[in-house]
């Protein structure tokens, strides 16, 4: 079994999370490593995303966030460690694992010249979802991201935030129980960022576990779980308030600065 990270959060989210502790984690990453030639990109990375929880993977550009996502989604082969999605080993049971996974990558992936509905119909077909069921699922996911009235709009006419919400809707078409988002608010204004965060957080009520990768401190909520990734290593993980308390700092921003600066200093000393 993989590691189970951090104590339970003792607040309004406890009842929802307590109901899920007997089942498998939405995501369980255990001892994962990865290299690009001689360069170590990830070293002994372990983390857990619980069902119906919001976990922030916090790290600077180059920390290893996108590499980890590429391993979870099988874009890269897993050579060290194990990754399980809802109890299914990604390397040994890829079809079962990936069928429970929805992904929003950092790069935009919609066809701007066709409508929102046409984009979603095409993606539903890739998942083997028939037209009648696709229509039902499209109506459901557009309601979740508050874009029902834009269903027949060309993607090119949408704002950046609206297009991002379409991508989230697309990732939810096949009803996954784990949603990965890699820097989903890059390039968006403050309001669009807040809207997307709000829509994704509301998905927890549907039992979806979320792993949200970002370098932006203000996207970490007080009731979230957090994993601080720096230079390919996990420096801290658990409920935000527990990570902050363990670091002896006033907030998560100060915690991140303290841990990464300490790590940078240790790495410099080791190489001296």
N, C-alpha and C positions, 0 to 999 in steps of 0.2 A: 504494500500500500504506500501511496505517497504521503508526504508530510501534510499535517493539518495546521494551518497558520493562524495564530492570534486567538485571544479569548473572545467569547461571544459579546456582542454589543448589548449593553443593558439599557435599552431605550425603546422607543415605539417600534423599532424594526425587529426587536427580539422575537416576538411571537411568530412573525413570518419566517424568520431564519430558523427558529427552533423546530418548526414543522418539517424542515428539510434535512436535519442533521443525520437522520437514519439512512438516507439514500446516498448515492454517489455524488461527488462534487460535480458541478457543471464543468469545471476544468481542474485537472490535477497535473502540474508540471513537477517532475521529480528528478533532480540531479542532471539537468540538461546542459550540455556544452556544445559549442560549435566553433570551428576555425575556418578562416579564409587563408589557406596556405599556412604560413607561420604565425599569422595574427590571430589571437584569441578574441572571438567576438562575444561569446557567452561562456561563463565558467560556473559550473555546479549551480545552476539556477533552479530553484524550487519555489512554487507558489500554488495557492489554491483559490479558486473562485467558487463560492458557494451558490447554490440555486437561489434566485430571487435576491441577489446581492449585487452591489456596484463596487467594483474594485478598480482603482486607478493605478495604472502602471506609469510611474512618474520618473522621467529621466531626460537628460539633455539630448540633443541631436547627437547620434553616434553612440548612445548608451547601449544599444542592442535591442531596442524595442521592436523594430521592424524585422530583425533577424529572428527573434522569438516568434513573431506572428507568422513568418515564413515557415518555421518548423511546425507550428500548430496546424497550419493549413496544408502541410505537405508539399509546399513549393520547394522546400529543401528536405533532404532525407535526414532522419534523426539518427545520429551516430552514437551519441552518448546520452544516457538517461531515458526516461519514459514520459510520454504525454498521454493523458486519458481525457476523453470528453464523455461525460455521463457514464463513466466506468468502462468505456471502450478504448482500447489501446489504438492510438492513431497509426502506428506502424503495422500492427498485426490485424486490426479490424478497420481499415480506412473507410470503407463504405458506411459502416454503422456509425463510426465516430463523426465523419464529416456531414452525414445527413442531419445531425443534430446541431450543426454549426452555421451561424450566419456571420458574414464578414463585410465590413465597410473599410476598404483600403484608403490610404491617404490620397492616392491619385484618383481623379475623377474617372468614372467608368460608364456614364450614360451616353446614349446617342442623342446629341442635341437637336438633330433635325427631325425627330419624330416625337410623338406625344408621350406624356407620362404613362398613359395606359398602354401604348404600344411597347414601350420599354419594359413594362412589367409583364405583359403577355409573353414577350420573347423570353424573359428570364424564367417565367413559370414553365414554359415549354422545355427549357433546359433541365429543369427539375422533374420532368415527366408529369407535370400537373395538367390535366385536361382542361379544355376551354371553359366548361361550365364551372368547375371547381376554381379555376383561375379567376373568373369574374367575381366569385364569392370572396376569395382570398384578397384580391385587389381592393375590393370595397372595404374589407376589414383593415388591411394595413394602411390604406390612405386615411382612414378614420383615426388610426393610432397616431399618425404624424400630422393630422389636421390639414390634409391637402385634398379632401374629397372634391372641392370645387375647382381644383386644377387638373382633374383627371384627363381632360381632353386637350390640355394646353401643351404646346411644344416646349420641350425642355429648354430650348434657347431663350424662351421668354421668361423663364423663372429667375429669381434672384439666386445668389450663391447659396444662401441658407436653405431656400426651398428645394434646390436641386440636391443638396446634401440630405434633406429629409426624404426625398424620393429614393435615394440610395439606401437609406435606413429601411424604408418600406420594402424595397426590393430584397434586402437581406432577410426580411421577416416572412416572405411569401410562403416558405415551406415549413413554417412554424418551428424554428429552432429553439433550443433551450439554452444555448450559449451564443452571445453576440460579442464579436470582437470589433473594436473601432480603433483604427490607427490614425492618430492625430486628425480627428474628423472635423475640427473647427479651424484648421489652418486657413488663413486668408479671409476669414469672416469677421464681420464687425461684432461689437459687444452684444448687441441685441440678438443677432442671429446665433451667436455662440450660446447665449443663455437659453434661447428657444430650443436648440438642439439638445442641450443638457437636460432641460425639463422634460422633453418628449422621451428621451432615453431612460431617465430615472423612473418615469411612470410605467415603463415596461416591466419593472420588477414585480408589479402587482399581478402580472401574467406568469410569474414563476421563472422568468428569464434571468440567468446570470450574465453580468456584463463585465467585460474587461476593456477599459477605456485607456488607451495609451496617449500620453500627452507630455509636453515639456512645460505646460502652463500651470503654475501653482494655484491660480485662482479657480481652476476647474476641479480642485479637490474639495469635497464637501466634508463637513464635520462628522457626519454619520457614515462616511464611506470606509471601506478598507483601502489600504494603500500598499504598494510595493515600490520601494525606491531602488531603481536600477541605475548603476553608474559603472562605466567602463566594463560592461558585461557581467557585473557581479551584483547580487542583491545585498544592499546595505541594511535594509530594514523592511519589515512587513508586518501587517496586522491592522487592527482598527486604528484610525487616524489618531484618536486621543491617546491610545496606548503607545503608539510610536512616538508621539510628541512628548509624552510623560517620560518615556525611557531615555530620550535624548536630553531631557532637562531644559527644554526650550519653550518659548511662549506659544508658538504656532508652527504649522507644517512648513511654512516658508523658511523659518529659522532652522527647523530641523533639517530640511533638505540642504541648506547652505552649510550647516555644521558638519553633517555626515560626508558630503561630497568633498569639502575642503580637507577634512581629516583623511579621507581616502587618498586624495591627491598628494597630500603630504607624506603619507605612508609609502605610496608608490615611488615618490621621489627619493625618499630615504633608502628604500630597498635597492634602488638602482645606483645609489651613490657608491 
